[in-house]
């Protein structure tokens, strides 16, 4: 094969189909799946970065992707809050007994 034959074969190749990144979602805007396939259902196009991350803490509203904040709640020792047994946070004790106070803290992240 010479160079001319190579270029002739290369130019005769069909064009590859376009690449698209989609988020399929249900009627309430909750994500179902991210896909590069043409599936039945409602979808929006997303950018490659969003597709790679594939976040599930999102909603689709009016054709736009909205990322929801995630929150983690956990107990933390504090000066105020519910008095609990010093060795077991599940046992609530009167303020008059030896105790450790606990409060619920929320940490939000995106």
N, C-alpha and C positions, 0 to 999 in steps of 0.2 A: 504494500500500500504506500502510495506516495502522498505528499502533502496535499495535493489537489483532491485526491480521493477522500482523505481524512476530512477536509473542510466541507466537501460535498455531503458526506454522511452527517456531519455535525449540523449543517444548515437544514438538512431534511428531517431532523428530529422534531417531533411535535413539541409545542410549548407546554411547559408544566402548568398544571392548574394553579390558581392563586391560593395562597395560604391565608387562612382566616382563623381567628381565635374567638370562640363563642362561649358565653355563659347562658345555659338554659335554665329557666326559672319557672315557678308555678304561678298561679293566679294571684297569690298574696305577695309576690315579689321575692320569695325565698329561693335560694339557689338549689338547683337539682344536680347539675354537673357542668364541668368545663369540658369542651370538646373542640377538636379540629374537624370533626365530621359534620355532614349535613344531616341532622337528626330531626325527627318530627317534634314540634313543640315551639314554644315561645323562647326567643333568645335575644341577647344584645351582643354586639361585637365588643371585645375588650382588647387592650393592648397586650403585647407579648409579655411584659413584666407582670401584669395582673394575672395572665394565664399561667405563668410559671409559678407564682405564689399560690394561686388557686384559693384565695381566702373564702371561707364559708361564713364568716361573720359580716355578711353584706346583705343588702336588700336592693331590689330594682324598683325605682319609683319614677314614673313618667319617662321611662326609657333611659334613666341615668343610674349608674351604680353608686350606691351609698355605703361606705364602710361604717359599721357599728363599732362603738368602743367596747372592748372586752373589760370585764371587771372580775377581780378575784377578791373574795371576802375571806378574812381569817381572823381568829382571835389573837389579841395582843395584850400582854400585861400592861396595866395602867394604874394610875393613882385613883381613878374613879371607875365606876362600872360595877359589875356583879361580883360579889364576894364568893369565891370558890375555895374548896379544900386546897391546901398548899401542894398536895401531890396528885390531885385529880380534878381537872377543870370541869368534869361532868357532875361533880357534887357541889351544889350550892349550899353554903353555910350561913348562919346568922353573922352579922357584923361583929358580934361580941367574941366569936371564936377566932383563932388564928386563921388567916385567910390570905389569898392572893386575889386582887381584883383584875377583871378582864373586860375588855371592850372589843366590839367588832370593828375592824378596820377594812376599808375598801381601797384596793389599789387598781386604778384604771390604766389601761395601756391600749395601744392601737397596733 
